[in-house]
Amino acid sequence: MASTQYIPPEPNQEAPEPPPTGRRPRDYKKVFEGKDIVSRFVDPCAQAAKESMACLDRHSYDRDQCLDFFQVYRDCKAEWLKQRRSDRANRR
């Protein structure tokens, strides 16, 4: 029985990589207000996460091609946590 070897598709080099847009988290209070069901799983950085995954899909999961997108996601999460800590300290 012959084994089938997976050959990933070649990355598309024709179009330039779009810049990440999810640099700042959306105000998580507004995100929670917009939901019908209150959940702790709401992520104001969902746009940055989605862009990171799309970049991985475009580049056949070559992480080195998507480092900018990962950094934007990490920065967004850090900003969100800072925002939450500040709100808790101010009892908002």
All heavy atoms as an XYZ file, in Angstrom:
761
protein
N       0.843     -1.173      0.000
C       0.000      0.000      0.000
C       0.890      1.240      0.000
O       1.758      1.391      0.853
C      -0.906     -0.021      1.217
C      -1.838      1.119      1.292
S      -2.976      0.794      2.648
C      -3.987      2.182      2.455
N       0.696      2.109     -0.946
C       1.509      3.318     -1.073
C       0.977      4.396     -0.140
O      -0.229      4.577     -0.009
C       1.481      3.820     -2.507
N       1.884      5.100      0.508
C       1.453      6.188      1.380
C       1.320      7.468      0.559
O       2.052      7.697     -0.392
C       2.458      6.385      2.509
O       3.690      6.819      1.987
N       0.379      8.271      0.958
C       0.141      9.538      0.283
C       0.815     10.636      1.090
O       0.577     10.764      2.284
C      -1.370      9.822      0.174
O      -1.983      8.712     -0.459
C      -1.626     11.078     -0.601
N       1.647     11.401      0.441
C       2.354     12.479      1.114
C       1.615     13.791      0.867
O       1.249     14.102     -0.264
C       3.779     12.586      0.582
C       4.580     13.651      1.285
C       5.984     13.750      0.731
O       6.293     13.158     -0.299
N       6.830     14.482      1.399
N       1.391     14.549      1.937
C       0.713     15.837      1.829
C       1.690     16.882      1.314
O       2.792     17.033      1.843
C       0.156     16.281      3.184
C      -0.405     17.677      3.163
C      -1.601     17.953      2.529
C       0.278     18.730      3.753
C      -2.114     19.229      2.485
C      -0.226     20.007      3.728
C      -1.431     20.252      3.088
O      -1.932     21.525      3.048
N       1.305     17.570      0.285
C       2.105     18.666     -0.259
C       1.286     19.936     -0.095
O       0.234     20.095     -0.715
C       2.438     18.439     -1.746
C       3.219     17.134     -1.901
C       3.210     19.630     -2.307
C       3.446     16.720     -3.325
N       1.735     20.858      0.790
C       0.947     22.073      1.024
C       0.948     22.958     -0.216
O       1.888     22.943     -1.010
C       1.665     22.755      2.191
C       3.043     22.211      2.161
C       2.951     20.825      1.581
N      -0.110     23.746     -0.382
C      -0.157     24.651     -1.527
C       0.894     25.746     -1.394
O       1.296     26.112     -0.288
C      -1.568     25.228     -1.485
C      -2.012     25.051     -0.076
C      -1.292     23.844      0.453
N       1.330     26.249     -2.505
C       2.302     27.338     -2.499
C       1.631     28.621     -2.017
O       0.500     28.917     -2.402
C       2.848     27.569     -3.914
C       3.737     26.448     -4.401
C       5.017     26.354     -3.595
O       5.588     27.393     -3.241
O       5.428     25.225     -3.307
N       2.301     29.394     -1.175
C       1.722     30.663     -0.746
C       1.520     31.593     -1.939
O       2.311     31.607     -2.872
C       2.756     31.243      0.219
C       3.640     30.104      0.577
C       3.572     29.119     -0.549
N       0.467     32.354     -1.856
C       0.143     33.295     -2.922
C       1.041     34.521     -2.783
O       0.896     35.303     -1.860
C      -1.335     33.696     -2.837
C      -1.752     34.594     -3.975
O      -0.949     34.941     -4.833
N      -3.007     34.955     -3.992
N       1.970     34.680     -3.686
C       2.906     35.803     -3.634
C       2.444     36.977     -4.497
O       3.102     37.998     -4.546
C       4.301     35.348     -4.083
C       4.898     34.267     -3.220
C       5.141     34.726     -1.795
O       5.317     35.904     -1.526
N       5.130     33.792     -0.875
N       1.335     36.821     -5.209
C       0.875     37.867     -6.115
C       0.330     39.076     -5.368
O       0.627     40.210     -5.705
C      -0.205     37.305     -7.041
C       0.306     36.209     -7.937
C      -0.820     35.497     -8.654
O      -1.962     35.962     -8.569
O      -0.551     34.481     -9.293
N      -0.489     38.849     -4.368
C      -1.107     39.955     -3.637
C      -0.277     40.270     -2.396
O       0.188     39.367     -1.718
C      -2.523     39.572     -3.235
N      -0.099     41.550     -2.087
C       0.639     41.899     -0.865
C      -0.185     41.531      0.368
O      -1.406     41.475      0.325
C       0.825     43.418     -0.978
C      -0.252     43.867     -1.886
C      -0.532     42.726     -2.825
N       0.500     41.272      1.441
C      -0.146     40.904      2.705
C      -0.911     42.111      3.257
O      -0.348     43.198      3.390
C       0.925     40.473      3.699
C       0.396     39.944      4.984
C      -0.220     38.578      4.832
O       0.209     37.814      3.946
O      -1.134     38.278      5.588
N      -2.203     41.954      3.587
C      -2.945     43.089      4.161
C      -2.438     43.358      5.572
O      -2.082     42.421      6.293
C      -4.387     42.607      4.171
C      -4.283     41.128      4.202
C      -3.037     40.775      3.452
N      -2.406     44.609      5.983
C      -1.942     44.912      7.337
C      -2.992     44.484      8.364
O      -4.183     44.471      8.068
C      -1.782     46.434      7.329
C      -2.723     46.894      6.276
C      -2.760     45.809      5.242
N      -2.568     44.136      9.561
C      -3.526     43.779     10.615
C      -4.376     44.986     10.997
O      -3.877     46.107     11.072
C      -2.649     43.360     11.791
C      -1.275     43.212     11.268
C      -1.193     43.981      9.992
N      -5.667     44.773     11.231
C      -6.551     45.887     11.587
C      -7.014     45.829     13.032
O      -7.519     46.810     13.538
C      -7.797     45.905     10.682
O      -8.500     44.679     10.858
C      -7.422     46.106      9.240
N      -6.877     44.709     13.707
C      -7.390     44.564     15.066
C      -6.413     45.034     16.116
O      -6.145     44.322     17.068
N      -5.869     46.223     15.958
C      -4.809     46.698     16.848
C      -5.308     47.028     18.253
O      -4.619     46.836     19.212
C      -4.125     47.913     16.253
C      -3.379     47.567     14.989
C      -2.390     48.653     14.620
N      -1.746     48.343     13.372
C      -0.682     47.583     13.255
N      -0.152     47.038     14.316
N      -0.149     47.338     12.085
N      -6.493     47.582     18.363
C      -7.014     47.951     19.677
C      -8.254     47.128     19.969
O      -9.072     46.910     19.099
C      -7.356     49.433     19.721
C      -6.125     50.283     19.488
C      -6.129     51.632     20.125
N      -6.980     51.850     21.237
C      -6.546     51.935     22.502
N      -5.288     51.777     22.767
N      -7.376     52.179     23.468
N      -8.394     46.708     21.222
C      -9.598     45.947     21.556
C     -10.813     46.860     21.549
O     -10.723     48.039     21.882
C      -9.318     45.432     22.966
C      -8.348     46.395     23.536
C      -7.523     46.887     22.374
N     -11.932     46.287     21.151
C     -13.161     47.058     21.260
C     -13.486     47.174     22.734
O     -13.048     46.367     23.546
C     -14.287     46.341     20.523
C     -13.984     46.193     19.061
C     -15.091     45.577     18.283
N     -15.938     44.694     19.098
C     -16.865     43.919     18.615
N     -17.091     43.878     17.343
N     -17.586     43.160     19.403
N     -14.228     48.195     23.126
C     -14.605     48.375     24.517
C     -15.411     47.156     24.960
O     -16.493     46.898     24.442
C     -15.416     49.649     24.678
C     -15.762     49.932     26.124
O     -15.199     49.269     27.024
O     -16.606     50.819     26.366
N     -14.867     46.398     25.887
C     -15.511     45.137     26.236
C     -16.868     45.339     26.889
O     -17.746     44.498     26.791
C     -14.597     44.270     27.102
C     -14.446     44.709     28.532
C     -15.233     44.149     29.522
C     -13.522     45.666     28.898
C     -15.099     44.540     30.826
C     -13.385     46.058     30.197
C     -14.170     45.502     31.168
O     -14.034     45.887     32.465
N     -17.095     46.478     27.542
C     -18.414     46.754     28.118
C     -19.459     46.819     27.008
O     -20.549     46.281     27.122
C     -18.393     48.077     28.881
C     -17.514     48.083     30.090
C     -18.264     47.587     31.277
C     -17.419     47.829     32.520
N     -17.999     47.244     33.675
N     -19.114     47.488     25.898
C     -20.044     47.587     24.772
C     -20.237     46.230     24.105
O     -21.320     45.911     23.640
C     -19.548     48.614     23.759
C     -19.607     50.026     24.283
C     -19.103     51.009     23.270
C     -19.101     52.409     23.872
N     -18.513     53.388     22.982
N     -19.176     45.432     24.056
C     -19.276     44.096     23.468
C     -20.249     43.251     24.285
O     -21.111     42.564     23.733
C     -17.895     43.412     23.388
C     -18.032     41.964     22.967
C     -16.995     44.159     22.432
N     -20.133     43.332     25.617
C     -21.031     42.568     26.473
C     -22.467     43.065     26.361
O     -23.404     42.275     26.389
C     -20.586     42.644     27.941
C     -19.485     41.693     28.280
C     -18.238     42.160     28.641
C     -19.689     40.330     28.240
C     -17.221     41.289     28.951
C     -18.672     39.441     28.554
C     -17.436     39.924     28.919
N     -22.656     44.383     26.242
C     -24.006     44.940     26.132
C     -24.691     44.491     24.846
O     -25.897     44.342     24.802
C     -23.955     46.471     26.182
C     -23.610     47.013     27.542
C     -23.342     48.508     27.525
O     -23.442     49.125     26.447
O     -23.037     49.055     28.590
N     -23.921     44.286     23.788
C     -24.489     43.892     22.509
C     -24.904     42.432     22.444
O     -25.559     42.004     21.498
N     -24.560     41.655     23.456
C     -24.892     40.229     23.471
C     -26.234     40.013     24.162
O     -26.541     40.649     25.163
C     -23.814     39.430     24.219
C     -22.510     39.380     23.506
C     -22.645     38.455     22.339
C     -21.326     38.252     21.655
N     -21.400     37.381     20.539
N     -27.020     39.085     23.630
C     -28.282     38.729     24.274
C     -28.030     37.918     25.544
O     -28.744     38.047     26.527
C     -29.148     37.903     23.317
C     -29.612     38.712     22.122
O     -29.706     39.946     22.244
O     -29.876     38.114     21.063
N     -27.002     37.089     25.505
C     -26.660     36.242     26.639
C     -25.315     36.714     27.184
O     -24.351     36.837     26.452
C     -26.553     34.769     26.208
C     -27.882     34.297     25.639
C     -26.108     33.906     27.365
C     -27.815     32.936     25.003
N     -25.282     36.982     28.482
C     -24.030     37.412     29.097
C     -23.112     36.202     29.195
O     -23.496     35.146     29.663
C     -24.284     38.014     30.497
C     -22.978     38.385     31.158
C     -25.184     39.218     30.394
N     -21.898     36.373     28.706
C     -20.945     35.276     28.704
C     -19.563     35.826     28.998
O     -19.208     36.916     28.566
C     -20.946     34.592     27.333
O     -19.882     33.697     27.242
N     -18.771     35.046     29.698
C     -17.397     35.472     29.966
C     -16.488     35.157     28.793
O     -15.305     35.437     28.831
C     -16.874     34.817     31.223
C     -16.820     33.320     31.150
C     -16.482     32.734     32.486
N     -16.572     31.288     32.396
C     -15.627     30.474     32.772
N     -14.517     30.956     33.266
N     -15.790     29.178     32.662
N     -17.027     34.563     27.747
C     -16.228     34.159     26.599
C     -16.247     35.176     25.461
O     -15.789     34.875     24.380
C     -16.692     32.792     26.088
C     -16.565     31.728     27.134
C     -17.681     31.187     27.715
C     -15.329     31.295     27.561
C     -17.571     30.206     28.682
C     -15.195     30.330     28.529
C     -16.331     29.783     29.098
N     -16.772     36.362     25.704
C     -16.769     37.402     24.691
C     -15.350     37.938     24.568
O     -14.698     38.215     25.562
C     -17.758     38.531     25.062
C     -17.626     39.691     24.113
C     -19.173     37.997     25.063
N     -14.864     38.056     23.343
C     -13.483     38.478     23.115
C     -13.458     39.745     22.273
O     -13.744     39.709     21.080
C     -12.729     37.357     22.406
C     -11.260     37.664     22.236
O     -10.796     38.704     22.749
O     -10.567     36.867     21.594
N     -13.111     40.895     22.853
C     -13.017     42.134     22.081
C     -11.879     42.101     21.056
O     -11.812     42.946     20.189
C     -12.752     43.216     23.120
C     -13.051     42.616     24.427
C     -12.916     41.142     24.279
N     -10.997     41.130     21.151
C      -9.885     41.006     20.203
C     -10.169     39.930     19.156
O      -9.242     39.400     18.540
C      -8.595     40.695     20.952
S      -8.111     41.982     22.108
N     -11.418     39.631     18.946
C     -11.787     38.574     18.010
C     -11.331     38.897     16.588
O     -10.943     38.002     15.835
C     -13.292     38.341     18.036
N     -11.364     40.173     16.213
C     -10.928     40.560     14.869
C      -9.447     40.232     14.660
O      -9.056     39.686     13.639
C     -11.174     42.055     14.629
C     -10.764     42.545     13.269
C     -11.601     41.940     12.150
O     -12.760     41.624     12.359
N     -11.016     41.773     10.994
N      -8.622     40.538     15.653
C      -7.192     40.233     15.556
C      -6.960     38.721     15.514
O      -6.096     38.238     14.773
C      -6.437     40.863     16.725
N      -7.732     37.968     16.281
C      -7.596     36.507     16.269
C      -7.986     35.946     14.905
O      -7.308     35.066     14.366
C      -8.467     35.903     17.364
N      -9.066     36.473     14.346
C      -9.536     36.003     13.045
C      -8.505     36.306     11.957
O      -8.248     35.480     11.077
C     -10.862     36.690     12.718
C     -11.653     36.028     11.627
C     -12.980     36.727     11.402
C     -13.866     36.557     12.611
N     -15.214     37.099     12.416
N      -7.897     37.493     12.026
C      -6.877     37.863     11.042
C      -5.634     36.978     11.170
O      -5.019     36.626     10.163
C      -6.498     39.328     11.198
C      -7.586     40.263     10.747
C      -7.261     41.710     11.016
O      -6.234     42.000     11.668
O      -8.042     42.566     10.570
N      -5.270     36.609     12.393
C      -4.125     35.728     12.599
C      -4.365     34.367     11.956
O      -3.489     33.821     11.278
C      -3.856     35.531     14.090
O      -3.466     36.731     14.686
N      -5.558     33.835     12.170
C      -5.888     32.533     11.581
C      -5.955     32.609     10.058
O      -5.515     31.698      9.361
C      -7.202     32.010     12.150
C      -7.113     31.625     13.613
S      -5.784     30.461     13.984
C      -6.321     29.024     13.087
N      -6.486     33.707      9.535
C      -6.551     33.877      8.078
C      -5.146     33.949      7.486
O      -4.883     33.399      6.415
C      -7.349     35.122      7.722
N      -4.232     34.611      8.191
C      -2.844     34.696      7.726
C      -2.223     33.299      7.694
O      -1.543     32.939      6.731
C      -2.047     35.623      8.635
S      -0.317     35.778      8.162
N      -2.461     32.524      8.730
C      -1.934     31.158      8.746
C      -2.497     30.347      7.585
O      -1.766     29.589      6.939
C      -2.267     30.483     10.074
C      -1.441     30.933     11.267
C      -1.997     30.336     12.553
C       0.015     30.565     11.095
N      -3.779     30.508      7.309
C      -4.385     29.789      6.182
C      -3.744     30.197      4.860
O      -3.478     29.355      4.008
C      -5.890     30.050      6.119
C      -6.648     29.324      7.209
O      -6.113     28.333      7.751
O      -7.779     29.752      7.510
N      -3.497     31.489      4.691
C      -2.909     31.979      3.440
C      -1.494     31.468      3.223
O      -1.065     31.263      2.098
C      -2.878     33.513      3.432
C      -4.154     34.166      3.027
C      -3.961     35.649      2.751
N      -3.319     36.370      3.845
C      -3.965     36.880      4.893
N      -5.246     36.738      5.012
N      -3.305     37.536      5.828
N      -0.763     31.281      4.312
C       0.657     30.917      4.213
C       0.926     29.474      4.602
O       2.038     29.148      5.038
C       1.498     31.862      5.076
C       1.482     33.269      4.588
N       2.127     33.670      3.449
C       0.861     34.374      5.071
C       1.930     34.950      3.260
N       1.159     35.404      4.222
N      -0.058     28.615      4.452
C       0.106     27.181      4.729
C       0.680     26.930      6.127
O       1.555     26.091      6.311
C       0.995     26.538      3.676
O       0.448     26.728      2.409
N       0.197     27.674      7.093
C       0.567     27.542      8.503
C       2.058     27.734      8.758
O       2.631     27.114      9.650
C       0.053     26.211      9.072
C      -1.452     26.271      9.201
C      -2.262     25.975      8.124
C      -2.038     26.690     10.382
C      -3.633     26.085      8.216
C      -3.405     26.800     10.491
C      -4.203     26.490      9.398
O      -5.551     26.616      9.497
N       2.679     28.613      7.998
C       4.062     29.015      8.247
C       4.017     30.196      9.214
O       3.738     31.329      8.828
C       4.749     29.410      6.934
C       6.195     29.812      7.140
O       6.710     29.674      8.275
O       6.810     30.274      6.158
N       4.290     29.924     10.490
C       4.154     30.941     11.534
C       5.068     32.146     11.306
O       4.736     33.257     11.697
C       4.450     30.320     12.897
C       3.412     29.314     13.327
C       3.766     28.697     14.665
N       4.073     29.656     15.701
C       3.176     30.252     16.478
N       1.914     29.983     16.323
N       3.553     31.105     17.391
N       6.214     31.936     10.692
C       7.153     33.040     10.473
C       6.572     34.120      9.570
O       6.970     35.275      9.659
C       8.454     32.517      9.867
C       9.222     31.630     10.834
O       9.016     31.786     12.059
O       9.999     30.788     10.372
N       5.620     33.775      8.723
C       5.004     34.744      7.820
C       3.961     35.609      8.529
O       3.541     36.631      7.991
C       4.328     34.022      6.651
C       5.270     33.216      5.800
C       6.189     34.104      4.990
O       5.771     35.160      4.511
N       7.420     33.698      4.849
N       3.529     35.206      9.724
C       2.403     35.867     10.394
C       2.784     36.500     11.730
O       1.912     36.785     12.554
C       1.277     34.859     10.605
S       0.684     34.127      9.074
N       4.046     36.729     11.962
C       4.477     37.253     13.256
C       3.852     38.606     13.585
O       3.529     38.878     14.744
C       6.000     37.335     13.301
C       6.731     35.992     13.243
C       8.236     36.213     13.209
C       6.337     35.112     14.404
N       3.673     39.461     12.585
C       3.044     40.768     12.827
C       1.614     40.601     13.341
O       1.181     41.310     14.247
C       3.032     41.611     11.556
C       4.417     42.050     11.136
O       5.326     42.036     11.993
O       4.591     42.414      9.964
N       0.882     39.663     12.756
C      -0.494     39.427     13.176
C      -0.552     38.879     14.601
O      -1.417     39.262     15.385
C      -1.181     38.451     12.216
C      -1.475     39.058     10.882
C      -0.548     38.993      9.863
C      -2.670     39.702     10.651
C      -0.807     39.556      8.627
C      -2.958     40.263      9.428
C      -2.021     40.192      8.412
N       0.386     38.004     14.951
C       0.419     37.467     16.309
C       0.733     38.561     17.324
O       0.157     38.601     18.403
C       1.454     36.347     16.432
C       1.187     35.167     15.550
C       2.232     34.423     15.046
C      -0.099     34.798     15.206
C       2.002     33.324     14.239
C      -0.341     33.707     14.396
C       0.715     32.970     13.912
N       1.650     39.449     16.971
C       2.007     40.537     17.888
C       0.838     41.489     18.088
O       0.592     41.950     19.200
C       3.239     41.298     17.373
C       3.762     42.303     18.373
C       4.184     41.646     19.675
O       4.908     40.658     19.675
N       3.728     42.176     20.790
N       0.103     41.771     17.031
C      -1.078     42.625     17.150
C      -2.091     41.982     18.098
O      -2.670     42.652     18.948
C      -1.710     42.892     15.761
C      -3.099     43.478     15.892
C      -0.820     43.817     14.961
N      -2.283     40.673     17.989
C      -3.207     39.974     18.873
C      -2.731     40.041     20.318
O      -3.522     40.323     21.229
C      -3.370     38.522     18.428
C      -4.304     37.737     19.309
C      -5.677     37.970     19.278
C      -3.819     36.776     20.185
C      -6.538     37.262     20.087
C      -4.675     36.058     20.992
C      -6.032     36.310     20.940
O      -6.882     35.606     21.755
N      -1.442     39.803     20.547
C      -0.911     39.875     21.914
C      -1.065     41.281     22.488
O      -1.430     41.448     23.655
C       0.548     39.439     21.945
C       0.722     37.934     21.847
C       2.157     37.525     22.160
N       3.099     37.969     21.145
C       3.438     37.267     20.080
N       2.907     36.087     19.869
N       4.305     37.737     19.221
N      -0.782     42.303     21.686
C      -0.929     43.686     22.150
C      -2.385     44.010     22.469
O      -2.679     44.693     23.453
C      -0.406     44.661     21.095
C       1.094     44.563     20.896
O       1.786     43.962     21.751
O       1.587     45.080     19.867
N      -3.286     43.527     21.635
C      -4.709     43.746     21.857
C      -5.149     43.110     23.168
O      -5.849     43.737     23.971
C      -5.510     43.183     20.682
S      -7.287     43.434     20.824
N      -4.731     41.873     23.403
C      -5.095     41.186     24.642
C      -4.531     41.907     25.864
O      -5.210     42.045     26.884
C      -4.586     39.747     24.630
C      -5.417     38.826     23.807
C      -6.807     38.723     24.374
C      -7.267     37.292     24.306
N      -8.667     37.147     24.686
N      -3.289     42.370     25.771
C      -2.687     43.087     26.892
C      -3.448     44.374     27.181
O      -3.701     44.712     28.346
C      -1.212     43.390     26.593
N      -3.830     45.091     26.134
C      -4.600     46.327     26.306
C      -5.967     46.029     26.927
O      -6.443     46.764     27.789
C      -4.769     47.013     24.953
C      -5.463     48.340     25.017
C      -4.661     49.413     25.726
O      -3.421     49.357     25.697
O      -5.287     50.318     26.317
N      -6.599     44.951     26.494
C      -7.891     44.567     27.036
C      -7.787     44.238     28.525
O      -8.602     44.682     29.333
C      -8.442     43.381     26.255
C      -9.761     42.864     26.748
C     -10.806     43.593     27.246
C     -10.180     41.511     26.806
N     -11.849     42.777     27.581
C     -11.493     41.478     27.327
C      -9.579     40.319     26.454
C     -12.198     40.309     27.505
C     -10.304     39.141     26.628
C     -11.590     39.152     27.148
N      -6.771     43.472     28.901
C      -6.595     43.135     30.313
C      -6.308     44.372     31.151
O      -6.800     44.500     32.271
C      -5.490     42.099     30.477
C      -5.820     40.721     29.921
C      -4.602     39.812     30.016
C      -7.004     40.120     30.633
N      -5.529     45.294     30.596
C      -5.251     46.545     31.298
C      -6.550     47.335     31.496
O      -6.799     47.898     32.567
C      -4.246     47.376     30.496
C      -3.729     48.574     31.254
C      -2.828     49.483     30.433
C      -1.882     48.760     29.505
N      -1.063     49.689     28.712
N      -7.392     47.356     30.470
C      -8.677     48.050     30.540
C      -9.573     47.419     31.615
O     -10.203     48.125     32.407
C      -9.341     47.965     29.172
C     -10.605     48.749     29.001
C     -11.173     48.519     27.605
O     -11.600     47.412     27.293
N     -11.172     49.560     26.791
N      -9.620     46.096     31.665
C     -10.437     45.403     32.658
C      -9.932     45.661     34.073
O     -10.720     45.888     34.994
C     -10.452     43.905     32.373
C     -11.260     43.569     31.145
C     -11.291     42.104     30.873
N     -11.851     41.373     31.996
C     -11.633     40.089     32.230
N     -10.858     39.386     31.430
N     -12.187     39.484     33.248
N      -8.609     45.626     34.254
C      -8.050     45.892     35.590
C      -8.384     47.304     36.045
O      -8.729     47.531     37.208
C      -6.541     45.689     35.581
C      -6.136     44.252     35.546
C      -4.623     44.095     35.674
N      -4.263     42.744     35.336
C      -3.522     42.396     34.291
N      -3.026     43.320     33.492
N      -3.258     41.131     34.062
N      -8.269     48.256     35.140
C      -8.589     49.641     35.468
C     -10.061     49.781     35.851
O     -10.398     50.467     36.819
C      -8.263     50.533     34.267
O      -8.725     51.833     34.485
N     -10.926     49.140     35.106
C     -12.367     49.210     35.419
C     -12.665     48.578     36.772
O     -13.497     49.085     37.540
C     -13.183     48.520     34.325
C     -13.261     49.364     33.074
O     -12.844     50.538     33.099
O     -13.752     48.844     32.046
N     -12.021     47.465     37.081
C     -12.238     46.833     38.382
C     -11.742     47.727     39.514
O     -12.363     47.829     40.561
C     -11.533     45.489     38.444
C     -12.236     44.429     37.677
C     -11.555     43.102     37.898
N     -12.048     42.127     36.951
C     -11.350     41.136     36.476
N     -10.100     40.970     36.848
N     -11.877     40.281     35.626
N     -10.580     48.359     39.301
C     -10.028     49.239     40.336
C     -10.942     50.443     40.568
O     -11.048     50.936     41.695
C      -8.620     49.699     39.940
N     -11.592     50.905     39.506
C     -12.495     52.057     39.619
C     -13.940     51.635     39.876
O     -14.839     52.470     39.841
C     -12.428     52.884     38.330
C     -11.072     53.494     38.134
O     -10.375     53.817     39.097
N     -10.645     53.626     36.890
N     -14.148     50.343     40.088
C     -15.469     49.758     40.370
C     -16.505     50.116     39.306
O     -17.601     50.546     39.600
C     -15.960     50.160     41.748
C     -15.065     49.685     42.848
C     -15.634     50.011     44.208
N     -14.706     49.653     45.239
C     -14.762     48.521     45.908
N     -15.680     47.636     45.647
N     -13.878     48.260     46.848
N     -16.101     49.959     38.032
C     -17.048     50.238     36.936
C     -17.599     48.959     36.405
O     -17.104     47.922     36.477
C     -16.378     50.981     35.794
C     -15.950     52.349     36.227
C     -15.609     53.268     35.114
N     -14.653     52.674     34.182
C     -14.425     53.154     32.981
N     -15.042     54.199     32.560
N     -13.559     52.598     32.185
